[in-house]
Amino acid sequence: MLNFDEERFLRIQSGAVGLSKRFDDVISGCLAAGAENVFFLGTGGAAILMQPAYQLLQRKSRFPSFIDLTAELLITGSVNLTKKSIVVMPSLSGTTTESVALLAKIRETGATVLTLVGHEETPLGKGGDHVFVNFAADDTSCESFYLQSLFIALSIMKHRGDIANHDQVIAELETLPKLLLDVKRAYEDKAEGFAKVLSASDYHIVTGAGNVWPEAFYYGMCILEEMQWIRTRPVHSSDFFHGTLELVEKGVSVILFKGEDECRPVADRLENFAPSYTDKLTVLDTADFKLPGISQDVRGLISPILLATVLERISAHLEVMRNHPLTTRRYYKRVAY
C-alpha cells in the first residue's frame, strides 16, 4: 500500500482496543459513585470524532449525555456540568489550547475527567483523573478515537442495562484491527480513483447521515480543507434538502458517505435525488466492505470507523497526486490566532 506502515497501524488500533477493559472498570466505578451524566468535550476534529458515541447514548440510553464546543463552554459553563459528571476529553497532542483551558475550569467543578491522548507528558496527559494514552498520528487517530469513545458509550449502556449483548459486541470489536487492515488492502486499487475525483474539483458538497455524518464533517473540514486546501460544504444528508440542494447542477461534485445504521434511508434519499441534477455524484458505502465475523448490528456501529480507514487510503493517494503533503499548513499552529 502507498506510503503505509501496516505494523504501525495494527499496533495503534490494537492499542485502542486494548483499553476496553480499563474503560469499563473506570465507567463502572463512576456510575457506582453516583455519576449522573457524561460530557464529550473535545476541540476541532477530536470533538467531531466523539459524535457517534454521543449519538448512540442519546438514542439508545436514558443516561444523559452532552456534547459542546470547548471554546463556548469555557465562556458559558453549563448547569449540567457538576461533580457528578463524567467528562471525556480527547486530544491527540494533549496540548490543544481550548481543551487545556477548559480542563482547568472543569477541575473546579469536581467532575471526573477521562482524557484520551496520544502523548502522556502533556497538560491533558497529566491533567485527567483517568488518562488513556494511545500513541497515534493524524493518519491513524480517527479509528483510535472512534473506538475509544465507543467503548465508553457501550460501557455506560452495559451498566445501565441498555444493551443485552455487550460482551458479544466487545468480542467482535476486538477483532477489528486486523479486519480494518484487510479492508485497506482490498480498497487500495480503488483509492486512487476516488482521489482523482477529489482532485478534479476545487469544491465538493460532502454529506452523510446517521453516525457517518460526523465522518463527512470531519473529512471535509479536517482533511480536504485543512490538509489539502480544497473548499468543501459539509452538510447532513437531511439538511441537504433544506438549502444546499439549490447549489446542485451539472459539474457540481457531491460526495456521499453511506453507513449501515438505522439512518441509511436518509442517505438513500439523497442518492436517488442527486443524479438527476449533477453528473458528479460519488458514493462511498461501507456495505461494500467485507468484514468476516462481524454481525450486522456491529457493522452499523462501526460504519464511521470503516469510512475513516478507507478515507486514509484515499488521502494517501490524494497528497501525492496533488503534490501537497497532508502535513503542509499555512496558519494552523504556524501563526497566532
Secondary structure by P-SEA (a helix, b strand, c coil): cccccaaaaaaaaaaaaaaaaaaaaaaaaaaaaccccccccccaaaaaaaaaaaaaaacccccbbbbbbaaaaaccccccccccbbbbbbbcccccaaaaaaaaaaaaaccbbbbbcccccccccccccbbbbbbbccccaaaaaaaaaaaaaaaaaaaacccccaaaaaaaaaacaaaaaaaaaaaccaaaaaaaaaaacccccccccccaaaaaaaaacccccccccbbbbbbccccccccccccccccbbbbbbbbcccaaaaaaaaaacccccccbbbbbcccccccccccaaaaaaaaaaaaaaaaaaaaaaaaaaaccccccccccccccc
